[in-house]
Amino acid sequence: MVSVKKRRPYRSRLRAEQAEQTRLRILEAAEDLFTKHGYVATTIEAVAAGARVAVDTVYATFGTKRNLLAALVGLRVTGNTQGLDVLGGEGPRAVQNEPDPRRQIAMFAADIAKRIERVRPIDDAMRSAAEIDPDIADMRARMQEHRFRSLRTFTGWVSGDGALRPGLDIDHAAATVWALTSPDVNRLLRDVRGWSRHRYATWLADTLVRTLLP
């Protein structure tokens, strides 16, 4: 009895690790298919085949294709398969704890530039699907609203001790950050103008400093 009890935590950890690996394989397979063929044309059967798992495993893990898409967005935004709140990550916490608003903005720009580029291919697939699927359109709208609220929190960090330029309230500042960090602006500068990610992040930091601070 004692030996069995000792093995249980190990077995539990092993099962959790295997489940995590399976979840990641499914998400990566879905990302490959969504970006190549689009959300609408991708089937759960194709995702299961790409992940080398049973179709029932995909349904048991995510429930629906829409949930799978949402989880994939969460993975690329936060960097973890559970899609935890982005503000709880190491990068945002460092931004929050930085006392200098200009340094805060530079750190934020470097961090969010990486996140935008990870999520943008998925957002492209979602935006295309939203044109013909009202549920996806509603999900994307809710995600955009969540993104605004998160950026409003960041703007609140920057505005501490009256750091925002005179006459600029937090909501206006947050809307500015929300617009400048959109996948659409990133696409224009990175793909159309051919900017590097470093140049984009530098431009973003400089523009936000000039726009938000005195």
Buried (B, 14 or more C-beta within 10 A) or exposed (E): EEEEEEEEEEEEEEEEEEEEEBBBBBBBBBBBBBBEEEBBEBEBEBBBBBBEBEBEBBBEBBEEBBEBBBBBBBBBBBBEBEBEEBBEBEBBEEBBEBEEBBEBBBBBBBBBBEBBBBBBBBBBBBBBBBEEBEEBBEBBEEBEEEBBEBBBBBBBBBBEEEBBEEEBEBEEBBBBBBEBBBBEBBBEBBEEEEBEBEBBBBBBBEBBBEBBBE
